[in-house]
């Protein structure tokens, strides 16, 4: 019989061995992207008017390609100043984490539609610059839904390219949104524990009542170093219904550097 | 390649078609549309319809028929300002580039009870101390502090000086007459310097839906002792009808402390925190969206009653005396 420390060492060794096996059969990539986003937002808790403007946007995506599936983990950040047509402004910041899993046969870069699922987590915070009270509002969404992509590698003038089109629709999840008047969601109280506040303020996210969908298309040029350089167009739409609806539409153009890790 | 292009075009078309659906156009700027935006938002978020027994639907019936398609900006402003006047609330304004509507009846129909020149000449005199927004002078053995706007920030250093001087005397008079309010955090900080323990002074609730009685739960409003220092001797707070908004809250905070009393006329009110909004023609507005009650469930919107009711006497003023300050000095010296 093994004692406890030895058992832990064997379990650790076993996990390490399994990880090595998995790494040996996979490829890992890191995509770093940065660009501009034309963003429009309407938060009825602030105003019936749409606020529009350009934001800086950056994303880092780790992609793990395995023989039968590809997993992508994306961290995103965007920040900028939006204005409405009468000149009032607000600062809007978004932080997001999304993971997508695509299922496929053999080579992930095969020319065929690949299906999978995605989990989207987005936090948006808005500060209105013209209002003295209740000038801060936010929303948070965590949801899952189907995703699909089509990858098409091709050659042009002896150079290797890949065109990838991807889309995802969120179906089910939960959201936390600022309340009818203030920044805190309805039901939040200073006297409650954070967990109580979470359950008090949480609302379901249901496709049909709420919408959150994304679409992107990117063209990557393979560099001789096994890395690639690309350009991506990305479109994100969001409509969170509730006591004060929050609508958002972002169109981004990003430069993408893909680094092959192994 | 063709399949890829088809898929791309199809998705692009679908998403572009969704754009208009996700973000419909902004509301129109014609007078009727502007009127409806303002009326609807006030109806959905204003917090005192039931308390003031005001039928906003009936107000709409009266004013909506006055809206004409060809009316000018000034006419529309006058109409909307008149409609908002019905709310009888000092926290209600319509701001345009050319004017700002208001209802100041909360103090205009009442005695002033304050003479600024008298205060400066007789009580502050020439050698008073200025610690940020706090002007103070020792009147024999009592510190007199004059604070004219809670919009002016009190720094910890300002407060420290006041407390050090207060501790050398028998008590403090805080004069917030004609202080129209400002930032509630300044009120809380000043009151915390006289609190011995955490004290609930009021309860607040916010609108939570469009019906006139849609409110969230009552939440306690508290003051805690200032961490750096406190003065726990007798304090008299002087108020009048022009003590409004954050000053009303300050009066209520001090009233809830065992070592403080309020003296003079009741405050003007302003117990609802204003929320802001904007109209499609560029005008902005604000109105109350919360309710605050004292521990006896009396609305702070109606003002905070004083513990000792005193009006400024013209006879006293004529002989160079503010009889409210005299009364406050007597109360402190009796303790």
Interface residues (C-beta under 8 A of the other chain):
Chain A: X40 X42 X47 X48 X49 X50 X84 X85 X86 X87 X88 X113 X128 X130 X131 X132 X133 X134 X135 X150 X152 X154 X163 X165 X167 X179 X180 X181 X182 X186 X187 X189 X190 X191 X211 X213 X215 X217 X235 X237 X238 X239 X243 X247 X248 X249
Chain B: X1 X3 X4 X7 X8 X11 X12 X15 X18 X19 X22 X23 X26 X27 X37 X45 X206 X207 X208 X209 X214 X216 X217 X219 X220 X273 X274 X275 X276 X277 X278 X280 X281 X282 X284 X286 X289 X290
